[in-house]
């Protein structure tokens, strides 16, 4: 079994987001993929976080982020 550093995992997740975005494009999709990436990386540090915790930890305006999902 391989062991990876946080930095390696972060780089792989971000590269995955960029790879997918090159194919599908779209600002909203990119924002949602970034949200998934941020949630995944935050959960590495604390697997008990809620979406509200992730939003507070990673974004200046969590309410704006939630508006992406509903638009």
HTML snippet that shows the backbone in 3Dmol.js (N, CA, C, O; Angstrom):
<script src="https://3Dmol.org/build/3Dmol-min.js"></script>
<div id="view" style="width:600px;height:400px;position:relative"></div>
<script>
const pdb = `
ATOM      1  N   UNK A   1       0.840  -1.180   0.000  1.00  0.00           N
ATOM      2  CA  UNK A   1       0.000   0.000   0.000  1.00  0.00           C
ATOM      3  C   UNK A   1       0.886   1.244   0.000  1.00  0.00           C
ATOM      4  O   UNK A   1       1.858   1.320   0.751  1.00  0.00           O
ATOM      5  N   UNK A   2       0.552   2.204  -0.832  1.00  0.00           N
ATOM      6  CA  UNK A   2       1.322   3.437  -0.928  1.00  0.00           C
ATOM      7  C   UNK A   2       0.898   4.425   0.144  1.00  0.00           C
ATOM      8  O   UNK A   2      -0.248   4.432   0.595  1.00  0.00           O
ATOM      9  N   UNK A   3       1.832   5.243   0.532  1.00  0.00           N
ATOM     10  CA  UNK A   3       1.562   6.314   1.478  1.00  0.00           C
ATOM     11  C   UNK A   3       1.838   7.631   0.771  1.00  0.00           C
ATOM     12  O   UNK A   3       2.865   7.785   0.109  1.00  0.00           O
ATOM     13  N   UNK A   4       0.931   8.570   0.911  1.00  0.00           N
ATOM     14  CA  UNK A   4       1.053   9.859   0.252  1.00  0.00           C
ATOM     15  C   UNK A   4       1.016  10.972   1.286  1.00  0.00           C
ATOM     16  O   UNK A   4       0.357  10.857   2.319  1.00  0.00           O
ATOM     17  N   UNK A   5       1.733  12.052   0.994  1.00  0.00           N
ATOM     18  CA  UNK A   5       1.687  13.218   1.857  1.00  0.00           C
ATOM     19  C   UNK A   5       0.433  14.028   1.537  1.00  0.00           C
ATOM     20  O   UNK A   5      -0.196  13.846   0.494  1.00  0.00           O
ATOM     21  N   UNK A   6       0.091  14.914   2.444  1.00  0.00           N
ATOM     22  CA  UNK A   6      -1.045  15.802   2.205  1.00  0.00           C
ATOM     23  C   UNK A   6      -0.813  16.603   0.926  1.00  0.00           C
ATOM     24  O   UNK A   6      -1.730  16.776   0.123  1.00  0.00           O
ATOM     25  N   UNK A   7       0.408  17.090   0.740  1.00  0.00           N
ATOM     26  CA  UNK A   7       0.723  17.888  -0.450  1.00  0.00           C
ATOM     27  C   UNK A   7       0.542  17.087  -1.737  1.00  0.00           C
ATOM     28  O   UNK A   7       0.073  17.626  -2.740  1.00  0.00           O
ATOM     29  N   UNK A   8       0.909  15.812  -1.719  1.00  0.00           N
ATOM     30  CA  UNK A   8       0.726  14.971  -2.897  1.00  0.00           C
ATOM     31  C   UNK A   8      -0.756  14.741  -3.178  1.00  0.00           C
ATOM     32  O   UNK A   8      -1.187  14.774  -4.331  1.00  0.00           O
ATOM     33  N   UNK A   9      -1.521  14.512  -2.139  1.00  0.00           N
ATOM     34  CA  UNK A   9      -2.964  14.311  -2.304  1.00  0.00           C
ATOM     35  C   UNK A   9      -3.607  15.590  -2.825  1.00  0.00           C
ATOM     36  O   UNK A   9      -4.429  15.549  -3.740  1.00  0.00           O
ATOM     37  N   UNK A  10      -3.233  16.720  -2.245  1.00  0.00           N
ATOM     38  CA  UNK A  10      -3.770  18.004  -2.677  1.00  0.00           C
ATOM     39  C   UNK A  10      -3.443  18.261  -4.150  1.00  0.00           C
ATOM     40  O   UNK A  10      -4.302  18.710  -4.909  1.00  0.00           O
ATOM     41  N   UNK A  11      -2.227  17.983  -4.543  1.00  0.00           N
ATOM     42  CA  UNK A  11      -1.825  18.186  -5.937  1.00  0.00           C
ATOM     43  C   UNK A  11      -2.622  17.278  -6.874  1.00  0.00           C
ATOM     44  O   UNK A  11      -3.042  17.712  -7.947  1.00  0.00           O
ATOM     45  N   UNK A  12      -2.831  16.027  -6.478  1.00  0.00           N
ATOM     46  CA  UNK A  12      -3.584  15.087  -7.311  1.00  0.00           C
ATOM     47  C   UNK A  12      -5.046  15.505  -7.436  1.00  0.00           C
ATOM     48  O   UNK A  12      -5.619  15.447  -8.524  1.00  0.00           O
ATOM     49  N   UNK A  13      -5.647  15.922  -6.335  1.00  0.00           N
ATOM     50  CA  UNK A  13      -7.050  16.361  -6.363  1.00  0.00           C
ATOM     51  C   UNK A  13      -7.190  17.587  -7.256  1.00  0.00           C
ATOM     52  O   UNK A  13      -8.089  17.649  -8.095  1.00  0.00           O
ATOM     53  N   UNK A  14      -6.309  18.556  -7.079  1.00  0.00           N
ATOM     54  CA  UNK A  14      -6.390  19.775  -7.886  1.00  0.00           C
ATOM     55  C   UNK A  14      -6.117  19.492  -9.364  1.00  0.00           C
ATOM     56  O   UNK A  14      -6.750  20.092 -10.232  1.00  0.00           O
ATOM     57  N   UNK A  15      -5.192  18.596  -9.655  1.00  0.00           N
ATOM     58  CA  UNK A  15      -4.928  18.220 -11.050  1.00  0.00           C
ATOM     59  C   UNK A  15      -6.145  17.521 -11.652  1.00  0.00           C
ATOM     60  O   UNK A  15      -6.461  17.719 -12.825  1.00  0.00           O
ATOM     61  N   UNK A  16      -6.819  16.713 -10.856  1.00  0.00           N
ATOM     62  CA  UNK A  16      -8.035  16.052 -11.322  1.00  0.00           C
ATOM     63  C   UNK A  16      -9.127  17.048 -11.655  1.00  0.00           C
ATOM     64  O   UNK A  16      -9.810  16.912 -12.670  1.00  0.00           O
ATOM     65  N   UNK A  17      -9.292  18.043 -10.809  1.00  0.00           N
ATOM     66  CA  UNK A  17     -10.286  19.093 -11.066  1.00  0.00           C
ATOM     67  C   UNK A  17      -9.942  19.812 -12.369  1.00  0.00           C
ATOM     68  O   UNK A  17     -10.814  20.019 -13.212  1.00  0.00           O
ATOM     69  N   UNK A  18      -8.689  20.190 -12.533  1.00  0.00           N
ATOM     70  CA  UNK A  18      -8.272  20.893 -13.747  1.00  0.00           C
ATOM     71  C   UNK A  18      -8.470  20.033 -14.994  1.00  0.00           C
ATOM     72  O   UNK A  18      -8.904  20.535 -16.031  1.00  0.00           O
ATOM     73  N   UNK A  19      -8.155  18.739 -14.898  1.00  0.00           N
ATOM     74  CA  UNK A  19      -8.302  17.837 -16.033  1.00  0.00           C
ATOM     75  C   UNK A  19      -9.770  17.745 -16.456  1.00  0.00           C
ATOM     76  O   UNK A  19     -10.086  17.818 -17.643  1.00  0.00           O
ATOM     77  N   UNK A  20     -10.654  17.585 -15.487  1.00  0.00           N
ATOM     78  CA  UNK A  20     -12.081  17.493 -15.798  1.00  0.00           C
ATOM     79  C   UNK A  20     -12.582  18.815 -16.372  1.00  0.00           C
ATOM     80  O   UNK A  20     -13.356  18.826 -17.329  1.00  0.00           O
ATOM     81  N   UNK A  21     -12.144  19.927 -15.789  1.00  0.00           N
ATOM     82  CA  UNK A  21     -12.609  21.230 -16.256  1.00  0.00           C
ATOM     83  C   UNK A  21     -12.163  21.530 -17.688  1.00  0.00           C
ATOM     84  O   UNK A  21     -12.875  22.210 -18.426  1.00  0.00           O
ATOM     85  N   UNK A  22     -11.001  21.032 -18.083  1.00  0.00           N
ATOM     86  CA  UNK A  22     -10.560  21.222 -19.464  1.00  0.00           C
ATOM     87  C   UNK A  22     -11.521  20.563 -20.444  1.00  0.00           C
ATOM     88  O   UNK A  22     -11.670  21.026 -21.575  1.00  0.00           O
ATOM     89  N   UNK A  23     -12.163  19.504 -20.025  1.00  0.00           N
ATOM     90  CA  UNK A  23     -13.088  18.777 -20.898  1.00  0.00           C
ATOM     91  C   UNK A  23     -14.505  19.317 -20.834  1.00  0.00           C
ATOM     92  O   UNK A  23     -15.166  19.424 -21.867  1.00  0.00           O
ATOM     93  N   UNK A  24     -14.995  19.665 -19.634  1.00  0.00           N
ATOM     94  CA  UNK A  24     -16.404  20.035 -19.518  1.00  0.00           C
ATOM     95  C   UNK A  24     -16.630  21.529 -19.437  1.00  0.00           C
ATOM     96  O   UNK A  24     -17.712  22.005 -19.780  1.00  0.00           O
ATOM     97  N   UNK A  25     -15.619  22.293 -18.983  1.00  0.00           N
ATOM     98  CA  UNK A  25     -15.763  23.742 -18.883  1.00  0.00           C
ATOM     99  C   UNK A  25     -16.933  24.138 -18.008  1.00  0.00           C
ATOM    100  O   UNK A  25     -17.488  23.312 -17.283  1.00  0.00           O
ATOM    101  N   UNK A  26     -17.299  25.386 -18.077  1.00  0.00           N
ATOM    102  CA  UNK A  26     -18.439  25.883 -17.324  1.00  0.00           C
ATOM    103  C   UNK A  26     -18.048  26.373 -15.945  1.00  0.00           C
ATOM    104  O   UNK A  26     -17.502  25.623 -15.135  1.00  0.00           O
ATOM    105  N   UNK A  27     -18.333  27.644 -15.686  1.00  0.00           N
ATOM    106  CA  UNK A  27     -17.945  28.247 -14.412  1.00  0.00           C
ATOM    107  C   UNK A  27     -18.613  27.558 -13.224  1.00  0.00           C
ATOM    108  O   UNK A  27     -17.956  27.258 -12.227  1.00  0.00           O
ATOM    109  N   UNK A  28     -19.915  27.310 -13.331  1.00  0.00           N
ATOM    110  CA  UNK A  28     -20.633  26.682 -12.215  1.00  0.00           C
ATOM    111  C   UNK A  28     -20.067  25.296 -11.921  1.00  0.00           C
ATOM    112  O   UNK A  28     -19.866  24.941 -10.760  1.00  0.00           O
ATOM    113  N   UNK A  29     -19.811  24.518 -12.958  1.00  0.00           N
ATOM    114  CA  UNK A  29     -19.243  23.185 -12.761  1.00  0.00           C
ATOM    115  C   UNK A  29     -17.881  23.274 -12.077  1.00  0.00           C
ATOM    116  O   UNK A  29     -17.568  22.479 -11.191  1.00  0.00           O
ATOM    117  N   UNK A  30     -17.084  24.240 -12.493  1.00  0.00           N
ATOM    118  CA  UNK A  30     -15.772  24.428 -11.883  1.00  0.00           C
ATOM    119  C   UNK A  30     -15.872  24.789 -10.418  1.00  0.00           C
ATOM    120  O   UNK A  30     -15.100  24.296  -9.596  1.00  0.00           O
ATOM    121  N   UNK A  31     -16.815  25.643 -10.093  1.00  0.00           N
ATOM    122  CA  UNK A  31     -17.008  26.034  -8.693  1.00  0.00           C
ATOM    123  C   UNK A  31     -17.442  24.838  -7.855  1.00  0.00           C
ATOM    124  O   UNK A  31     -16.990  24.670  -6.722  1.00  0.00           O
ATOM    125  N   UNK A  32     -18.310  24.015  -8.409  1.00  0.00           N
ATOM    126  CA  UNK A  32     -18.764  22.837  -7.680  1.00  0.00           C
ATOM    127  C   UNK A  32     -17.645  21.809  -7.515  1.00  0.00           C
ATOM    128  O   UNK A  32     -17.520  21.180  -6.464  1.00  0.00           O
ATOM    129  N   UNK A  33     -16.832  21.644  -8.561  1.00  0.00           N
ATOM    130  CA  UNK A  33     -15.691  20.737  -8.445  1.00  0.00           C
ATOM    131  C   UNK A  33     -14.693  21.251  -7.404  1.00  0.00           C
ATOM    132  O   UNK A  33     -14.124  20.465  -6.647  1.00  0.00           O
ATOM    133  N   UNK A  34     -14.482  22.557  -7.367  1.00  0.00           N
ATOM    134  CA  UNK A  34     -13.603  23.125  -6.340  1.00  0.00           C
ATOM    135  C   UNK A  34     -14.163  22.878  -4.945  1.00  0.00           C
ATOM    136  O   UNK A  34     -13.413  22.601  -4.009  1.00  0.00           O
ATOM    137  N   UNK A  35     -15.484  22.979  -4.807  1.00  0.00           N
ATOM    138  CA  UNK A  35     -16.115  22.703  -3.524  1.00  0.00           C
ATOM    139  C   UNK A  35     -15.884  21.249  -3.107  1.00  0.00           C
ATOM    140  O   UNK A  35     -15.570  20.981  -1.947  1.00  0.00           O
ATOM    141  N   UNK A  36     -16.034  20.327  -4.030  1.00  0.00           N
ATOM    142  CA  UNK A  36     -15.781  18.911  -3.734  1.00  0.00           C
ATOM    143  C   UNK A  36     -14.315  18.699  -3.349  1.00  0.00           C
ATOM    144  O   UNK A  36     -14.016  17.968  -2.404  1.00  0.00           O
ATOM    145  N   UNK A  37     -13.410  19.337  -4.080  1.00  0.00           N
ATOM    146  CA  UNK A  37     -11.987  19.217  -3.763  1.00  0.00           C
ATOM    147  C   UNK A  37     -11.702  19.759  -2.372  1.00  0.00           C
ATOM    148  O   UNK A  37     -11.010  19.117  -1.582  1.00  0.00           O
ATOM    149  N   UNK A  38     -12.230  20.937  -2.070  1.00  0.00           N
ATOM    150  CA  UNK A  38     -12.009  21.526  -0.747  1.00  0.00           C
ATOM    151  C   UNK A  38     -12.605  20.662   0.356  1.00  0.00           C
ATOM    152  O   UNK A  38     -11.991  20.488   1.409  1.00  0.00           O
ATOM    153  N   UNK A  39     -13.790  20.123   0.125  1.00  0.00           N
ATOM    154  CA  UNK A  39     -14.413  19.258   1.128  1.00  0.00           C
ATOM    155  C   UNK A  39     -13.570  18.001   1.337  1.00  0.00           C
ATOM    156  O   UNK A  39     -13.351  17.581   2.473  1.00  0.00           O
ATOM    157  N   UNK A  40     -13.108  17.415   0.265  1.00  0.00           N
ATOM    158  CA  UNK A  40     -12.302  16.192   0.370  1.00  0.00           C
ATOM    159  C   UNK A  40     -11.018  16.432   1.154  1.00  0.00           C
ATOM    160  O   UNK A  40     -10.657  15.649   2.033  1.00  0.00           O
ATOM    161  N   UNK A  41     -10.338  17.521   0.826  1.00  0.00           N
ATOM    162  CA  UNK A  41      -9.084  17.822   1.511  1.00  0.00           C
ATOM    163  C   UNK A  41      -9.323  18.192   2.975  1.00  0.00           C
ATOM    164  O   UNK A  41      -8.521  17.840   3.840  1.00  0.00           O
ATOM    165  N   UNK A  42     -10.403  18.888   3.254  1.00  0.00           N
ATOM    166  CA  UNK A  42     -10.733  19.230   4.643  1.00  0.00           C
ATOM    167  C   UNK A  42     -11.050  17.979   5.452  1.00  0.00           C
ATOM    168  O   UNK A  42     -10.696  17.883   6.627  1.00  0.00           O
ATOM    169  N   UNK A  43     -11.719  17.023   4.816  1.00  0.00           N
ATOM    170  CA  UNK A  43     -12.082  15.787   5.502  1.00  0.00           C
ATOM    171  C   UNK A  43     -10.872  14.912   5.812  1.00  0.00           C
ATOM    172  O   UNK A  43     -10.931  14.066   6.704  1.00  0.00           O
ATOM    173  N   UNK A  44      -9.777  15.111   5.082  1.00  0.00           N
ATOM    174  CA  UNK A  44      -8.547  14.395   5.427  1.00  0.00           C
ATOM    175  C   UNK A  44      -8.078  14.793   6.818  1.00  0.00           C
ATOM    176  O   UNK A  44      -7.612  13.954   7.589  1.00  0.00           O
ATOM    177  N   UNK A  45      -8.202  16.070   7.131  1.00  0.00           N
ATOM    178  CA  UNK A  45      -7.775  16.582   8.433  1.00  0.00           C
ATOM    179  C   UNK A  45      -8.773  16.267   9.538  1.00  0.00           C
ATOM    180  O   UNK A  45      -8.391  15.999  10.678  1.00  0.00           O
ATOM    181  N   UNK A  46     -10.050  16.301   9.189  1.00  0.00           N
ATOM    182  CA  UNK A  46     -11.091  16.067  10.193  1.00  0.00           C
ATOM    183  C   UNK A  46     -12.286  15.396   9.524  1.00  0.00           C
ATOM    184  O   UNK A  46     -13.111  16.075   8.913  1.00  0.00           O
ATOM    185  N   UNK A  47     -12.388  14.075   9.630  1.00  0.00           N
ATOM    186  CA  UNK A  47     -13.467  13.348   8.949  1.00  0.00           C
ATOM    187  C   UNK A  47     -14.864  13.607   9.519  1.00  0.00           C
ATOM    188  O   UNK A  47     -15.853  13.121   8.971  1.00  0.00           O
ATOM    189  N   UNK A  48     -14.951  14.354  10.594  1.00  0.00           N
ATOM    190  CA  UNK A  48     -16.258  14.630  11.210  1.00  0.00           C
ATOM    191  C   UNK A  48     -16.840  15.976  10.815  1.00  0.00           C
ATOM    192  O   UNK A  48     -17.864  16.383  11.363  1.00  0.00           O
ATOM    193  N   UNK A  49     -16.217  16.674   9.883  1.00  0.00           N
ATOM    194  CA  UNK A  49     -16.727  17.979   9.465  1.00  0.00           C
ATOM    195  C   UNK A  49     -18.067  17.848   8.758  1.00  0.00           C
ATOM    196  O   UNK A  49     -18.358  16.838   8.116  1.00  0.00           O
ATOM    197  N   UNK A  50     -18.866  18.885   8.890  1.00  0.00           N
ATOM    198  CA  UNK A  50     -20.111  18.997   8.129  1.00  0.00           C
ATOM    199  C   UNK A  50     -19.857  19.908   6.936  1.00  0.00           C
ATOM    200  O   UNK A  50     -18.798  20.528   6.841  1.00  0.00           O
ATOM    201  N   UNK A  51     -20.816  19.990   6.035  1.00  0.00           N
ATOM    202  CA  UNK A  51     -20.670  20.895   4.894  1.00  0.00           C
ATOM    203  C   UNK A  51     -20.544  22.332   5.391  1.00  0.00           C
ATOM    204  O   UNK A  51     -19.799  23.122   4.811  1.00  0.00           O
ATOM    205  N   UNK A  52     -21.257  22.676   6.448  1.00  0.00           N
ATOM    206  CA  UNK A  52     -21.145  24.024   7.006  1.00  0.00           C
ATOM    207  C   UNK A  52     -19.725  24.289   7.506  1.00  0.00           C
ATOM    208  O   UNK A  52     -19.191  25.380   7.308  1.00  0.00           O
ATOM    209  N   UNK A  53     -19.114  23.299   8.150  1.00  0.00           N
ATOM    210  CA  UNK A  53     -17.733  23.440   8.611  1.00  0.00           C
ATOM    211  C   UNK A  53     -16.789  23.656   7.436  1.00  0.00           C
ATOM    212  O   UNK A  53     -15.906  24.513   7.483  1.00  0.00           O
ATOM    213  N   UNK A  54     -16.984  22.871   6.383  1.00  0.00           N
ATOM    214  CA  UNK A  54     -16.134  22.981   5.195  1.00  0.00           C
ATOM    215  C   UNK A  54     -16.273  24.368   4.572  1.00  0.00           C
ATOM    216  O   UNK A  54     -15.279  24.987   4.190  1.00  0.00           O
ATOM    217  N   UNK A  55     -17.496  24.847   4.472  1.00  0.00           N
ATOM    218  CA  UNK A  55     -17.729  26.169   3.890  1.00  0.00           C
ATOM    219  C   UNK A  55     -17.073  27.261   4.725  1.00  0.00           C
ATOM    220  O   UNK A  55     -16.429  28.157   4.181  1.00  0.00           O
ATOM    221  N   UNK A  56     -17.234  27.190   6.032  1.00  0.00           N
ATOM    222  CA  UNK A  56     -16.629  28.194   6.920  1.00  0.00           C
ATOM    223  C   UNK A  56     -15.113  28.160   6.847  1.00  0.00           C
ATOM    224  O   UNK A  56     -14.462  29.204   6.911  1.00  0.00           O
ATOM    225  N   UNK A  57     -14.549  26.973   6.715  1.00  0.00           N
ATOM    226  CA  UNK A  57     -13.098  26.799   6.695  1.00  0.00           C
ATOM    227  C   UNK A  57     -12.462  27.267   5.389  1.00  0.00           C
ATOM    228  O   UNK A  57     -11.316  27.714   5.380  1.00  0.00           O
ATOM    229  N   UNK A  58     -13.202  27.166   4.290  1.00  0.00           N
ATOM    230  CA  UNK A  58     -12.600  27.383   2.976  1.00  0.00           C
ATOM    231  C   UNK A  58     -13.084  28.611   2.201  1.00  0.00           C
ATOM    232  O   UNK A  58     -12.474  28.984   1.199  1.00  0.00           O
ATOM    233  N   UNK A  59     -14.155  29.231   2.643  1.00  0.00           N
ATOM    234  CA  UNK A  59     -14.746  30.310   1.854  1.00  0.00           C
ATOM    235  C   UNK A  59     -15.066  31.519   2.730  1.00  0.00           C
ATOM    236  O   UNK A  59     -15.455  31.384   3.890  1.00  0.00           O
ATOM    237  N   UNK A  60     -14.889  32.703   2.142  1.00  0.00           N
ATOM    238  CA  UNK A  60     -15.208  33.944   2.846  1.00  0.00           C
ATOM    239  C   UNK A  60     -16.710  34.148   2.973  1.00  0.00           C
ATOM    240  O   UNK A  60     -17.177  34.729   3.953  1.00  0.00           O
ATOM    241  N   UNK A  61     -17.472  33.674   1.988  1.00  0.00           N
ATOM    242  CA  UNK A  61     -18.922  33.883   1.972  1.00  0.00           C
ATOM    243  C   UNK A  61     -19.647  32.564   1.696  1.00  0.00           C
ATOM    244  O   UNK A  61     -20.020  32.280   0.557  1.00  0.00           O
ATOM    245  N   UNK A  62     -19.844  31.756   2.754  1.00  0.00           N
ATOM    246  CA  UNK A  62     -20.503  30.452   2.564  1.00  0.00           C
ATOM    247  C   UNK A  62     -21.873  30.536   1.903  1.00  0.00           C
ATOM    248  O   UNK A  62     -22.249  29.637   1.150  1.00  0.00           O
ATOM    249  N   UNK A  63     -22.622  31.596   2.170  1.00  0.00           N
ATOM    250  CA  UNK A  63     -23.948  31.728   1.567  1.00  0.00           C
ATOM    251  C   UNK A  63     -23.851  31.853   0.045  1.00  0.00           C
ATOM    252  O   UNK A  63     -24.692  31.318  -0.678  1.00  0.00           O
ATOM    253  N   UNK A  64     -22.838  32.549  -0.436  1.00  0.00           N
ATOM    254  CA  UNK A  64     -22.638  32.645  -1.880  1.00  0.00           C
ATOM    255  C   UNK A  64     -22.333  31.291  -2.486  1.00  0.00           C
ATOM    256  O   UNK A  64     -22.823  30.956  -3.564  1.00  0.00           O
ATOM    257  N   UNK A  65     -21.525  30.519  -1.790  1.00  0.00           N
ATOM    258  CA  UNK A  65     -21.183  29.179  -2.285  1.00  0.00           C
ATOM    259  C   UNK A  65     -22.445  28.330  -2.399  1.00  0.00           C
ATOM    260  O   UNK A  65     -22.636  27.625  -3.391  1.00  0.00           O
ATOM    261  N   UNK A  66     -23.297  28.396  -1.391  1.00  0.00           N
ATOM    262  CA  UNK A  66     -24.540  27.621  -1.440  1.00  0.00           C
ATOM    263  C   UNK A  66     -25.440  28.077  -2.588  1.00  0.00           C
ATOM    264  O   UNK A  66     -26.219  27.285  -3.118  1.00  0.00           O
ATOM    265  N   UNK A  67     -25.335  29.349  -2.973  1.00  0.00           N
ATOM    266  CA  UNK A  67     -26.150  29.826  -4.090  1.00  0.00           C
ATOM    267  C   UNK A  67     -25.723  29.179  -5.410  1.00  0.00           C
ATOM    268  O   UNK A  67     -26.528  29.071  -6.335  1.00  0.00           O
ATOM    269  N   UNK A  68     -24.453  28.747  -5.499  1.00  0.00           N
ATOM    270  CA  UNK A  68     -23.989  28.065  -6.710  1.00  0.00           C
ATOM    271  C   UNK A  68     -24.771  26.785  -6.937  1.00  0.00           C
ATOM    272  O   UNK A  68     -25.100  26.425  -8.067  1.00  0.00           O
ATOM    273  N   UNK A  69     -25.059  26.113  -5.842  1.00  0.00           N
ATOM    274  CA  UNK A  69     -25.726  24.807  -5.916  1.00  0.00           C
ATOM    275  C   UNK A  69     -27.174  24.992  -6.354  1.00  0.00           C
ATOM    276  O   UNK A  69     -27.713  24.175  -7.101  1.00  0.00           O
ATOM    277  N   UNK A  70     -27.792  26.054  -5.893  1.00  0.00           N
ATOM    278  CA  UNK A  70     -29.220  26.233  -6.171  1.00  0.00           C
ATOM    279  C   UNK A  70     -29.488  26.953  -7.483  1.00  0.00           C
ATOM    280  O   UNK A  70     -30.639  27.045  -7.911  1.00  0.00           O
ATOM    281  N   UNK A  71     -28.436  27.471  -8.134  1.00  0.00           N
ATOM    282  CA  UNK A  71     -28.687  28.194  -9.393  1.00  0.00           C
ATOM    283  C   UNK A  71     -28.582  27.285 -10.594  1.00  0.00           C
ATOM    284  O   UNK A  71     -28.764  27.733 -11.725  1.00  0.00           O
TER     285      UNK A  71
END
`;
const viewer = $3Dmol.createViewer("view");
viewer.addModel(pdb, "pdb");
viewer.setStyle({}, {cartoon: {color: "spectrum"}});
viewer.zoomTo();
viewer.render();
</script>
